[in-house]
């Protein structure tokens, strides 16, 4: 094999791996020219461990780009086992304070930089214009493209001010779809004018803010290219993103093993097609994270150059853009300001400010005078959200109110009218007259969840309903919307229900740009 071509091929791959320290094959490949690696929740245990991991990676090459998919909020890798201490994009959009968004992003960037991480696949710049979207939802700042644009720009500025490269995703916009690209190919039916007015607006704002990278979406946009998903489309990436929008940074794929591209093209075929279309770095490792996969993709790229299906010039250009990002990261690390410490965590400030309360006719029933019974209705999570990541209200509330009880129920347990009646009646009995808090997540998307709520509220109309997903209308006379299900959101609700006095407001002036 041509060693020079193999080195160029290695330069454009971003593989994941297993373990909390780098395996030998990753060390060997970095020493031999691999430029990037991608960390997942499986690689993360404690801050000290992550710092040791990144130090070990840099021992092989100081310029290695260490990536993570840390959106904060519902999608977290850094805090996958504890839940995010930040509320996520939809809550930031609900608060609608760009200085607060920049502060949260900068605080996250300082944490990532301190751990040795250089590229974060955030923010999500999608406009969640379809409320039935199964994979974006609270990951977006909202459904208004102008709101999403200004908060996308604020997030980019905040994160990158801490020396960590930001990545606006999922170009050209994954919000107006009811299909999850982890499983199939979404289609965005908007015409070019509608795309410019909605989907593309946040990406323009990100580019204007100096975003270092943009991630492609595995979706078809017939108005631009009726045949190929955006990740594999020259028209979308080179003509629109590079040409019309003027983006000159690094273009990275969403996970290349996702079924929207891998089912039809295979891992190697999708990788080559993405590079030919204008991609500079290929993200792989969510499901396939062994050396054999990395070798297979490297070899597929080399063969494509040899047989002419991928030009050597295009591969060389992609590798050069990876090197340019490494240089940006090196400079940013040397110039980043010292981390701000003290004060209230800006994530908790944002979670408190995002909450919206609808009071029943008798007013709010809190602070509770008796320990509540919490009923959490848990939907199946999409693949972007780690199944291991805790969420909800009960854990935080039980820390503030002694004697609180709780249960978590799933669709399987509430399958059919008889199961709903029996199970929810049991919850009313378990509460025994105490306050009931019913916690849901995207209730508008789940008939079983709404049926369970209806039965519960018929018996206990005084129950407090907490919607931790995308709100879509009234669910109960007394309702709290958090716009996210992170630990920070759960803590903010618990404080409210327990009557806990929040600490003084965070010193945001010290955190903003």
VEXMAR-725421 format. One record per residue (C-alpha): residue number from 1; residue in one letter; x, y, z. Coordinates in Angstrom, 2 decimals, padded with zeros to 5 digits. Layout:
N
(pt NUM,'A',(X,Y,Z))
...
END
This chain:
513
(pt 1,'X',(000.00,000.00,000.00))
(pt 2,'X',(001.14,003.55,-000.80))
(pt 3,'X',(002.24,004.82,002.62))
(pt 4,'X',(001.76,008.47,001.69))
(pt 5,'X',(-001.84,007.87,000.64))
(pt 6,'X',(-002.41,005.77,003.74))
(pt 7,'X',(-001.17,008.68,005.88))
(pt 8,'X',(-003.55,011.08,004.14))
(pt 9,'X',(-006.40,008.61,004.64))
(pt 10,'X',(-005.61,008.27,008.34))
(pt 11,'X',(-005.58,012.05,008.65))
(pt 12,'X',(-009.26,012.38,007.70))
(pt 13,'X',(-010.63,009.67,010.03))
(pt 14,'X',(-012.03,010.33,013.51))
(pt 15,'X',(-012.31,006.86,015.09))
(pt 16,'X',(-013.65,005.97,018.49))
(pt 17,'X',(-012.29,003.23,020.71))
(pt 18,'X',(-013.14,001.22,023.79))
(pt 19,'X',(-011.72,001.78,027.27))
(pt 20,'X',(-010.86,004.56,029.68))
(pt 21,'X',(-007.25,004.67,028.46))
(pt 22,'X',(-006.06,004.55,024.85))
(pt 23,'X',(-005.64,001.01,023.51))
(pt 24,'X',(-002.36,000.12,021.85))
(pt 25,'X',(-003.80,000.36,018.35))
(pt 26,'X',(-004.92,003.96,018.89))
(pt 27,'X',(-001.53,004.94,020.30))
(pt 28,'X',(000.21,003.27,017.39))
(pt 29,'X',(-002.02,004.89,014.78))
(pt 30,'X',(-001.63,008.37,016.28))
(pt 31,'X',(002.13,007.97,016.30))
(pt 32,'X',(001.84,006.92,012.66))
(pt 33,'X',(-000.30,009.86,011.50))
(pt 34,'X',(-003.87,009.52,012.76))
(pt 35,'X',(-004.89,013.14,013.49))
(pt 36,'X',(-008.15,012.77,015.46))
(pt 37,'X',(-009.96,010.54,017.93))
(pt 38,'X',(-013.50,010.68,019.27))
(pt 39,'X',(-014.51,010.13,022.89))
(pt 40,'X',(-017.83,008.56,023.87))
(pt 41,'X',(-019.48,007.98,027.24))
(pt 42,'X',(-017.81,004.56,027.35))
(pt 43,'X',(-014.43,006.34,027.55))
(pt 44,'X',(-015.39,008.59,030.45))
(pt 45,'X',(-015.40,007.89,034.16))
(pt 46,'X',(-014.00,010.75,036.27))
(pt 47,'X',(-012.41,014.11,035.41))
(pt 48,'X',(-008.99,012.87,036.53))
(pt 49,'X',(-009.36,009.80,034.35))
(pt 50,'X',(-010.34,011.87,031.30))
(pt 51,'X',(-007.38,014.19,031.84))
(pt 52,'X',(-005.08,011.16,032.07))
(pt 53,'X',(-006.62,009.75,028.89))
(pt 54,'X',(-006.10,012.92,026.87))
(pt 55,'X',(-002.57,013.30,028.23))
(pt 56,'X',(-001.79,009.75,027.06))
(pt 57,'X',(-003.17,010.56,023.61))
(pt 58,'X',(-001.08,013.73,023.38))
(pt 59,'X',(002.02,011.82,024.39))
(pt 60,'X',(001.83,010.24,020.92))
(pt 61,'X',(001.19,013.55,019.14))
(pt 62,'X',(000.65,016.93,020.73))
(pt 63,'X',(-001.53,018.01,017.80))
(pt 64,'X',(-004.05,015.15,017.97))
(pt 65,'X',(-007.60,016.52,017.81))
(pt 66,'X',(-009.65,015.06,020.67))
(pt 67,'X',(-013.36,015.27,019.92))
(pt 68,'X',(-016.48,014.77,022.00))
(pt 69,'X',(-020.21,014.96,021.33))
(pt 70,'X',(-021.07,017.11,024.34))
(pt 71,'X',(-024.15,019.19,023.61))
(pt 72,'X',(-024.97,019.46,027.35))
(pt 73,'X',(-028.54,018.92,028.42))
(pt 74,'X',(-030.10,015.68,027.26))
(pt 75,'X',(-027.15,014.74,025.04))
(pt 76,'X',(-024.11,014.49,027.27))
(pt 77,'X',(-021.06,012.28,027.21))
(pt 78,'X',(-019.04,014.10,029.85))
(pt 79,'X',(-021.81,013.67,032.44))
(pt 80,'X',(-023.51,010.63,030.99))
(pt 81,'X',(-023.53,008.80,034.32))
(pt 82,'X',(-024.75,011.70,036.46))
(pt 83,'X',(-026.88,013.74,034.07))
(pt 84,'X',(-025.86,017.11,032.71))
(pt 85,'X',(-025.32,020.05,035.03))
(pt 86,'X',(-026.52,022.24,032.14))
(pt 87,'X',(-030.07,022.41,030.79))
(pt 88,'X',(-029.54,022.08,027.03))
(pt 89,'X',(-030.45,024.23,024.06))
(pt 90,'X',(-034.25,024.41,024.26))
(pt 91,'X',(-034.06,025.75,027.82))
(pt 92,'X',(-031.51,028.35,026.72))
(pt 93,'X',(-033.83,029.34,023.91))
(pt 94,'X',(-036.74,029.60,026.36))
(pt 95,'X',(-034.69,031.89,028.61))
(pt 96,'X',(-033.68,033.78,025.44))
(pt 97,'X',(-030.69,035.58,026.87))
(pt 98,'X',(-027.75,035.34,024.49))
(pt 99,'X',(-025.33,036.41,027.20))
(pt 100,'X',(-026.52,033.51,029.34))
(pt 101,'X',(-026.15,031.12,026.41))
(pt 102,'X',(-022.61,032.35,025.80))
(pt 103,'X',(-021.84,032.00,029.51))
(pt 104,'X',(-023.08,028.40,029.63))
(pt 105,'X',(-021.10,027.52,026.51))
(pt 106,'X',(-017.95,029.21,027.78))
(pt 107,'X',(-018.26,027.44,031.15))
(pt 108,'X',(-018.54,024.11,029.30))
(pt 109,'X',(-015.61,025.05,027.09))
(pt 110,'X',(-013.47,025.79,030.11))
(pt 111,'X',(-014.30,022.38,031.54))
(pt 112,'X',(-013.54,020.59,028.26))
(pt 113,'X',(-010.31,022.52,027.74))
(pt 114,'X',(-009.19,021.69,031.25))
(pt 115,'X',(-009.66,018.01,030.43))
(pt 116,'X',(-007.64,018.27,027.22))
(pt 117,'X',(-010.55,018.10,024.75))
(pt 118,'X',(-010.22,020.29,021.66))
(pt 119,'X',(-013.34,019.84,019.50))
(pt 120,'X',(-016.95,019.66,020.70))
(pt 121,'X',(-019.70,018.56,018.33))
(pt 122,'X',(-021.99,021.39,019.46))
(pt 123,'X',(-024.09,023.44,019.14))
(pt 124,'X',(-027.08,021.85,017.49))
(pt 125,'X',(-028.11,024.54,014.99))
(pt 126,'X',(-031.27,022.79,013.79))
(pt 127,'X',(-034.58,024.64,013.77))
(pt 128,'X',(-037.06,022.25,015.40))
(pt 129,'X',(-039.94,023.27,013.15))
(pt 130,'X',(-041.56,019.82,013.26))
(pt 131,'X',(-042.85,019.10,016.80))
(pt 132,'X',(-042.95,015.37,015.99))
(pt 133,'X',(-039.20,015.28,015.34))
(pt 134,'X',(-037.99,012.14,017.16))
(pt 135,'X',(-034.30,013.00,017.38))
(pt 136,'X',(-033.87,016.80,017.65))
(pt 137,'X',(-036.55,018.20,019.97))
(pt 138,'X',(-034.97,019.77,023.08))
(pt 139,'X',(-031.54,019.62,021.41))
(pt 140,'X',(-032.56,022.65,019.31))
(pt 141,'X',(-032.79,026.19,020.67))
(pt 142,'X',(-036.36,026.36,019.36))
(pt 143,'X',(-038.64,026.54,016.34))
(pt 144,'X',(-038.00,030.19,015.42))
(pt 145,'X',(-035.07,030.38,012.99))
(pt 146,'X',(-034.04,033.86,014.14))
(pt 147,'X',(-033.95,032.78,017.80))
(pt 148,'X',(-031.99,029.66,016.86))
(pt 149,'X',(-029.56,031.76,014.81))
(pt 150,'X',(-028.72,034.24,017.56))
(pt 151,'X',(-028.27,031.52,020.19))
(pt 152,'X',(-026.21,029.36,017.84))
(pt 153,'X',(-023.85,032.31,017.31))
(pt 154,'X',(-023.70,032.99,021.06))
(pt 155,'X',(-022.89,029.35,021.81))
(pt 156,'X',(-020.12,029.31,019.19))
(pt 157,'X',(-018.55,032.48,020.58))
(pt 158,'X',(-018.79,031.21,024.15))
(pt 159,'X',(-017.32,027.79,023.52))
(pt 160,'X',(-014.52,028.97,021.26))
(pt 161,'X',(-013.54,031.75,023.66))
(pt 162,'X',(-012.48,028.95,026.00))
(pt 163,'X',(-010.17,027.46,023.38))
(pt 164,'X',(-012.43,024.61,022.24))
(pt 165,'X',(-013.57,024.37,018.62))
(pt 166,'X',(-017.33,024.43,018.09))
(pt 167,'X',(-019.26,022.43,015.49))
(pt 168,'X',(-022.63,023.61,014.17))
(pt 169,'X',(-024.84,020.67,013.18))
(pt 170,'X',(-026.61,019.01,011.29))
(pt 171,'X',(-026.15,020.86,007.98))
(pt 172,'X',(-028.30,021.81,006.12))
(pt 173,'X',(-030.81,021.32,008.98))
(pt 174,'X',(-032.43,018.29,010.63))
(pt 175,'X',(-035.35,020.03,012.34))
(pt 176,'X',(-038.19,019.65,009.86))
(pt 177,'X',(-038.39,015.87,009.83))
(pt 178,'X',(-040.22,013.08,011.63))
(pt 179,'X',(-037.50,010.51,010.80))
(pt 180,'X',(-034.43,009.70,012.88))
(pt 181,'X',(-031.36,009.45,010.61))
(pt 182,'X',(-029.86,006.86,012.96))
(pt 183,'X',(-032.43,004.49,011.42))
(pt 184,'X',(-033.53,005.83,008.02))
(pt 185,'X',(-033.17,008.70,005.56))
(pt 186,'X',(-035.11,011.87,006.44))
(pt 187,'X',(-036.28,014.10,003.60))
(pt 188,'X',(-036.54,017.88,003.96))
(pt 189,'X',(-039.17,019.01,001.48))
(pt 190,'X',(-038.62,022.78,001.69))
(pt 191,'X',(-037.81,024.76,-001.48))
(pt 192,'X',(-034.69,026.87,-001.78))
(pt 193,'X',(-036.34,030.07,-000.52))
(pt 194,'X',(-037.79,028.29,002.52))
(pt 195,'X',(-034.42,026.68,003.26))
(pt 196,'X',(-032.70,030.05,003.15))
(pt 197,'X',(-035.28,031.62,005.47))
(pt 198,'X',(-035.27,028.78,008.00))
(pt 199,'X',(-032.80,025.87,007.96))
(pt 200,'X',(-029.77,027.76,006.64))
(pt 201,'X',(-030.18,030.87,008.79))
(pt 202,'X',(-028.49,029.46,011.95))
(pt 203,'X',(-025.60,028.07,009.91))
(pt 204,'X',(-025.01,031.50,008.37))
(pt 205,'X',(-024.98,032.92,011.90))
(pt 206,'X',(-022.51,030.26,013.04))
(pt 207,'X',(-020.21,031.01,010.10))
(pt 208,'X',(-020.40,034.74,010.82))
(pt 209,'X',(-019.47,033.94,014.44))
(pt 210,'X',(-016.36,032.11,013.23))
(pt 211,'X',(-017.41,028.52,013.86))
(pt 212,'X',(-014.45,026.19,013.34))
(pt 213,'X',(-016.36,023.13,012.08))
(pt 214,'X',(-019.74,022.17,010.67))
(pt 215,'X',(-021.25,018.68,010.84))
(pt 216,'X',(-023.29,017.26,007.99))
(pt 217,'X',(-026.74,015.74,008.32))
(pt 218,'X',(-027.65,012.38,006.79))
(pt 219,'X',(-030.78,013.70,005.11))
(pt 220,'X',(-031.99,014.32,001.58))
(pt 221,'X',(-032.93,017.85,000.49))
(pt 222,'X',(-034.52,017.50,-002.96))
(pt 223,'X',(-034.43,021.25,-003.58))
(pt 224,'X',(-030.63,020.97,-003.65))
(pt 225,'X',(-029.93,017.31,-004.44))
(pt 226,'X',(-032.81,014.86,-004.94))
(pt 227,'X',(-030.59,011.78,-004.97))
(pt 228,'X',(-027.96,011.83,-002.25))
(pt 229,'X',(-028.02,012.56,001.48))
(pt 230,'X',(-026.34,015.86,002.34))
(pt 231,'X',(-023.28,014.08,003.77))
(pt 232,'X',(-022.61,012.56,000.34))
(pt 233,'X',(-023.78,015.48,-001.81))
(pt 234,'X',(-021.34,017.70,-003.71))
(pt 235,'X',(-024.22,020.12,-004.37))
(pt 236,'X',(-025.01,020.50,-000.66))
(pt 237,'X',(-021.48,020.62,000.72))
(pt 238,'X',(-019.29,022.15,-001.97))
(pt 239,'X',(-021.74,024.29,-003.91))
(pt 240,'X',(-023.95,025.50,-001.05))
(pt 241,'X',(-021.89,025.28,002.16))
(pt 242,'X',(-018.54,026.22,000.63))
(pt 243,'X',(-019.77,028.29,-002.30))
(pt 244,'X',(-022.94,030.10,-001.30))
(pt 245,'X',(-022.38,030.31,002.46))
(pt 246,'X',(-018.61,030.83,002.22))
(pt 247,'X',(-017.61,028.36,004.94))
(pt 248,'X',(-013.87,027.72,004.91))
(pt 249,'X',(-013.47,025.58,008.03))
(pt 250,'X',(-013.59,021.84,008.61))
(pt 251,'X',(-016.60,019.82,007.41))
(pt 252,'X',(-017.15,016.65,009.45))
(pt 253,'X',(-019.71,013.91,008.98))
(pt 254,'X',(-022.27,012.77,011.47))
(pt 255,'X',(-021.60,009.15,012.45))
(pt 256,'X',(-020.86,007.40,009.18))
(pt 257,'X',(-022.27,004.11,010.51))
(pt 258,'X',(-025.76,005.61,010.88))
(pt 259,'X',(-028.27,003.71,008.77))
(pt 260,'X',(-029.30,006.74,006.70))
(pt 261,'X',(-026.01,006.36,004.78))
(pt 262,'X',(-024.47,003.04,005.82))
(pt 263,'X',(-027.41,000.85,004.79))
(pt 264,'X',(-027.22,001.85,001.13))
(pt 265,'X',(-023.53,002.72,000.68))
(pt 266,'X',(-021.74,000.68,003.34))
(pt 267,'X',(-019.15,002.16,005.68))
(pt 268,'X',(-016.37,002.31,003.09))
(pt 269,'X',(-018.61,003.51,000.27))
(pt 270,'X',(-020.20,006.24,002.42))
(pt 271,'X',(-016.77,007.38,003.62))
(pt 272,'X',(-015.38,007.73,000.10))
(pt 273,'X',(-018.53,009.41,-001.20))
(pt 274,'X',(-018.51,011.89,001.68))
(pt 275,'X',(-014.90,012.87,001.01))
(pt 276,'X',(-015.59,013.26,-002.70))
(pt 277,'X',(-018.57,015.49,-001.89))
(pt 278,'X',(-016.45,017.86,000.19))
(pt 279,'X',(-016.22,016.36,003.68))
(pt 280,'X',(-012.86,016.76,005.44))
(pt 281,'X',(-013.21,014.41,008.41))
(pt 282,'X',(-015.21,011.21,008.85))
(pt 283,'X',(-016.68,010.45,012.26))
(pt 284,'X',(-016.89,006.75,013.09))
(pt 285,'X',(-016.99,004.83,016.33))
(pt 286,'X',(-020.47,005.01,017.79))
(pt 287,'X',(-021.09,001.37,016.93))
(pt 288,'X',(-017.88,000.28,015.18))
(pt 289,'X',(-014.86,001.16,017.29))
(pt 290,'X',(-012.16,-001.40,016.65))
(pt 291,'X',(-008.94,-001.20,014.68))
(pt 292,'X',(-010.34,-003.38,011.92))
(pt 293,'X',(-012.97,-000.74,011.13))
(pt 294,'X',(-010.38,002.05,011.04))
(pt 295,'X',(-008.15,-000.03,008.75))
(pt 296,'X',(-011.08,-000.90,006.48))
(pt 297,'X',(-011.98,002.76,006.02))
(pt 298,'X',(-008.37,003.80,005.49))
(pt 299,'X',(-007.93,001.12,002.83))
(pt 300,'X',(-011.21,002.05,001.13))
(pt 301,'X',(-010.01,005.65,000.83))
(pt 302,'X',(-006.64,004.60,-000.60))
(pt 303,'X',(-008.30,002.28,-003.15))
(pt 304,'X',(-010.65,005.08,-004.19))
(pt 305,'X',(-007.73,007.39,-004.94))
(pt 306,'X',(-005.98,004.66,-006.89))
(pt 307,'X',(-009.05,003.81,-008.96))
(pt 308,'X',(-009.94,007.46,-009.54))
(pt 309,'X',(-013.27,007.62,-007.68))
(pt 310,'X',(-011.68,010.05,-005.20))
(pt 311,'X',(-009.12,012.58,-006.41))
(pt 312,'X',(-005.83,012.80,-004.59))
(pt 313,'X',(-006.21,016.58,-004.67))
(pt 314,'X',(-009.50,016.36,-002.75))
(pt 315,'X',(-007.99,014.01,-000.16))
(pt 316,'X',(-004.96,016.26,000.25))
(pt 317,'X',(-007.22,019.29,000.71))
(pt 318,'X',(-009.26,017.46,003.36))
(pt 319,'X',(-006.13,016.46,005.28))
(pt 320,'X',(-004.87,020.05,005.10))
(pt 321,'X',(-008.10,021.30,006.67))
(pt 322,'X',(-007.66,018.80,009.50))
(pt 323,'X',(-004.15,020.13,010.02))
(pt 324,'X',(-005.51,023.69,009.98))
(pt 325,'X',(-007.96,022.81,012.77))
(pt 326,'X',(-005.12,021.27,014.77))
(pt 327,'X',(-003.16,024.51,014.37))
(pt 328,'X',(-006.22,026.55,015.41))
(pt 329,'X',(-006.58,024.39,018.51))
(pt 330,'X',(-002.92,024.74,019.41))
(pt 331,'X',(-003.15,028.53,019.19))
(pt 332,'X',(-006.49,028.65,021.02))
(pt 333,'X',(-005.12,026.55,023.87))
(pt 334,'X',(-002.21,028.92,024.32))
(pt 335,'X',(-004.45,031.99,024.38))
(pt 336,'X',(-007.47,030.84,026.37))
(pt 337,'X',(-008.20,032.95,029.45))
(pt 338,'X',(-008.09,031.44,032.93))
(pt 339,'X',(-011.25,029.65,034.03))
(pt 340,'X',(-013.70,031.64,036.14))
(pt 341,'X',(-014.51,029.93,039.43))
(pt 342,'X',(-017.02,030.60,042.17))
(pt 343,'X',(-020.62,031.73,041.99))
(pt 344,'X',(-023.61,029.65,040.99))
(pt 345,'X',(-023.15,027.21,038.12))
(pt 346,'X',(-024.47,029.03,035.02))
(pt 347,'X',(-026.22,025.82,033.95))
(pt 348,'X',(-028.39,025.90,037.06))
(pt 349,'X',(-029.07,029.60,036.55))
(pt 350,'X',(-030.25,028.83,033.03))
(pt 351,'X',(-032.41,025.91,034.16))
(pt 352,'X',(-034.13,028.09,036.76))
(pt 353,'X',(-034.75,030.90,034.29))
(pt 354,'X',(-036.10,028.57,031.60))
(pt 355,'X',(-038.93,027.11,033.69))
(pt 356,'X',(-042.49,028.13,032.83))
(pt 357,'X',(-045.33,027.54,035.32))
(pt 358,'X',(-049.05,027.31,034.66))
(pt 359,'X',(-051.06,027.51,037.89))
(pt 360,'X',(-054.43,025.92,038.46))
(pt 361,'X',(-057.49,027.78,039.72))
(pt 362,'X',(-056.34,027.38,043.33))
(pt 363,'X',(-052.85,028.67,042.62))
(pt 364,'X',(-049.63,026.74,042.98))
(pt 365,'X',(-049.76,023.91,045.56))
(pt 366,'X',(-046.14,024.27,046.62))
(pt 367,'X',(-044.03,024.33,048.65))
(pt 368,'X',(-045.32,020.92,049.60))
(pt 369,'X',(-046.29,020.38,053.23))
(pt 370,'X',(-046.12,016.59,052.88))
(pt 371,'X',(-043.59,014.40,051.05))
(pt 372,'X',(-044.77,013.95,047.46))
(pt 373,'X',(-045.15,010.82,045.35))
(pt 374,'X',(-043.41,011.20,041.99))
(pt 375,'X',(-044.56,009.25,038.93))
(pt 376,'X',(-042.10,009.46,036.03))
(pt 377,'X',(-043.34,008.24,032.62))
(pt 378,'X',(-040.26,007.26,030.65))
(pt 379,'X',(-040.26,007.00,026.83))
(pt 380,'X',(-037.71,005.03,024.82))
(pt 381,'X',(-034.72,007.27,024.13))
(pt 382,'X',(-033.33,007.95,020.68))
(pt 383,'X',(-029.75,006.90,019.97))
(pt 384,'X',(-028.35,010.40,020.47))
(pt 385,'X',(-029.28,010.24,024.15))
(pt 386,'X',(-027.36,007.74,026.23))
(pt 387,'X',(-029.60,005.11,027.78))
(pt 388,'X',(-027.41,005.28,030.88))
(pt 389,'X',(-027.99,009.01,031.45))
(pt 390,'X',(-030.27,009.72,034.43))
(pt 391,'X',(-033.10,012.21,034.14))
(pt 392,'X',(-036.24,013.30,035.95))
(pt 393,'X',(-037.33,015.03,039.15))
(pt 394,'X',(-037.55,012.34,041.82))
(pt 395,'X',(-033.82,012.04,042.60))
(pt 396,'X',(-033.39,015.78,043.18))
(pt 397,'X',(-036.70,016.17,045.00))
(pt 398,'X',(-036.00,013.31,047.38))
(pt 399,'X',(-032.75,015.03,048.36))
(pt 400,'X',(-034.73,018.11,049.41))
(pt 401,'X',(-037.85,016.52,050.93))
(pt 402,'X',(-037.43,013.57,053.25))
(pt 403,'X',(-039.95,010.78,052.76))
(pt 404,'X',(-040.65,011.49,049.08))
(pt 405,'X',(-041.48,008.35,047.11))
(pt 406,'X',(-041.23,007.68,043.41))
(pt 407,'X',(-041.69,005.23,040.57))
(pt 408,'X',(-040.67,005.16,036.91))
(pt 409,'X',(-043.04,003.57,034.40))
(pt 410,'X',(-042.59,002.68,030.71))
(pt 411,'X',(-044.82,002.05,027.74))
(pt 412,'X',(-044.52,-001.71,028.28))
(pt 413,'X',(-046.01,-001.38,031.76))
(pt 414,'X',(-048.83,000.85,030.46))
(pt 415,'X',(-049.80,-001.11,027.37))
(pt 416,'X',(-053.58,-001.08,027.06))
(pt 417,'X',(-056.46,000.44,028.99))
(pt 418,'X',(-056.52,-002.24,031.66))
(pt 419,'X',(-052.82,-001.85,032.42))
(pt 420,'X',(-053.18,001.93,032.53))
(pt 421,'X',(-056.11,001.75,034.94))
(pt 422,'X',(-054.50,-000.79,037.25))
(pt 423,'X',(-051.07,000.85,037.30))
(pt 424,'X',(-052.19,004.45,037.70))
(pt 425,'X',(-054.78,003.55,040.33))
(pt 426,'X',(-051.91,001.95,042.24))
(pt 427,'X',(-050.03,005.25,042.10))
(pt 428,'X',(-053.00,007.14,043.52))
(pt 429,'X',(-053.19,004.56,046.31))
(pt 430,'X',(-049.43,004.83,046.93))
(pt 431,'X',(-049.68,008.61,047.29))
(pt 432,'X',(-052.34,008.16,050.00))
(pt 433,'X',(-053.46,011.77,049.79))
(pt 434,'X',(-049.96,013.22,049.54))
(pt 435,'X',(-049.03,015.53,046.64))
(pt 436,'X',(-048.48,013.79,043.30))
(pt 437,'X',(-045.93,014.95,040.73))
(pt 438,'X',(-046.28,013.37,037.28))
(pt 439,'X',(-043.19,013.77,035.09))
(pt 440,'X',(-043.38,013.32,031.32))
(pt 441,'X',(-041.08,013.80,028.36))
(pt 442,'X',(-042.57,014.82,024.99))
(pt 443,'X',(-046.09,013.76,026.00))
(pt 444,'X',(-047.47,015.07,022.70))
(pt 445,'X',(-045.54,012.31,020.88))
(pt 446,'X',(-046.70,009.41,023.07))
(pt 447,'X',(-050.34,008.33,023.21))
(pt 448,'X',(-049.66,005.89,026.08))
(pt 449,'X',(-048.20,008.72,028.15))
(pt 450,'X',(-051.20,010.98,027.60))
(pt 451,'X',(-053.58,008.14,028.44))
(pt 452,'X',(-051.76,007.48,031.71))
(pt 453,'X',(-051.87,011.17,032.60))
(pt 454,'X',(-055.56,011.39,031.79))
(pt 455,'X',(-056.34,008.49,034.12))
(pt 456,'X',(-054.18,009.87,036.91))
(pt 457,'X',(-055.63,013.37,036.65))
(pt 458,'X',(-059.20,012.04,036.69))
(pt 459,'X',(-058.50,010.73,040.19))
(pt 460,'X',(-056.10,013.48,041.28))
(pt 461,'X',(-056.76,016.70,039.34))
(pt 462,'X',(-054.47,018.49,041.80))
(pt 463,'X',(-051.43,016.57,040.55))
(pt 464,'X',(-048.53,018.70,039.31))
(pt 465,'X',(-047.42,017.72,035.80))
(pt 466,'X',(-043.82,018.41,034.81))
(pt 467,'X',(-043.10,018.33,031.06))
(pt 468,'X',(-039.37,017.81,030.54))
(pt 469,'X',(-039.50,017.58,026.77))
(pt 470,'X',(-040.91,019.87,024.09))
(pt 471,'X',(-044.10,021.48,025.43))
(pt 472,'X',(-047.12,021.20,023.16))
(pt 473,'X',(-050.18,022.54,024.92))
(pt 474,'X',(-051.74,022.16,028.34))
(pt 475,'X',(-051.55,018.74,030.00))
(pt 476,'X',(-052.94,019.64,033.42))
(pt 477,'X',(-054.31,022.60,035.41))
(pt 478,'X',(-050.96,022.92,037.19))
(pt 479,'X',(-047.98,022.39,034.95))
(pt 480,'X',(-044.24,023.11,034.89))
(pt 481,'X',(-042.28,023.11,031.63))
(pt 482,'X',(-038.51,022.74,031.90))
(pt 483,'X',(-037.55,022.50,028.20))
(pt 484,'X',(-035.12,019.69,028.93))
(pt 485,'X',(-034.61,016.65,031.15))
(pt 486,'X',(-031.09,017.15,032.45))
(pt 487,'X',(-030.06,016.97,036.09))
(pt 488,'X',(-029.97,020.79,036.15))
(pt 489,'X',(-033.60,020.91,035.02))
(pt 490,'X',(-034.61,018.34,037.63))
(pt 491,'X',(-032.81,020.32,040.33))
(pt 492,'X',(-034.56,023.56,039.33))
(pt 493,'X',(-037.98,021.88,039.56))
(pt 494,'X',(-037.13,020.27,042.90))
(pt 495,'X',(-036.10,023.62,044.34))
(pt 496,'X',(-039.40,025.12,043.23))
(pt 497,'X',(-041.58,022.34,044.62))
(pt 498,'X',(-039.67,022.12,047.89))
(pt 499,'X',(-039.68,025.87,048.41))
(pt 500,'X',(-035.90,025.88,048.60))
(pt 501,'X',(-034.45,029.37,048.35))
(pt 502,'X',(-032.12,029.50,045.34))
(pt 503,'X',(-028.64,030.86,045.90))
(pt 504,'X',(-027.79,034.31,044.63))
(pt 505,'X',(-027.76,034.81,040.89))
(pt 506,'X',(-024.62,033.69,039.11))
(pt 507,'X',(-022.00,036.37,038.41))
(pt 508,'X',(-022.71,036.31,034.68))
(pt 509,'X',(-020.71,039.44,034.00))
(pt 510,'X',(-017.61,037.43,034.82))
(pt 511,'X',(-018.60,034.69,032.42))
(pt 512,'X',(-019.88,036.53,029.35))
(pt 513,'X',(-017.74,037.67,026.46))
END
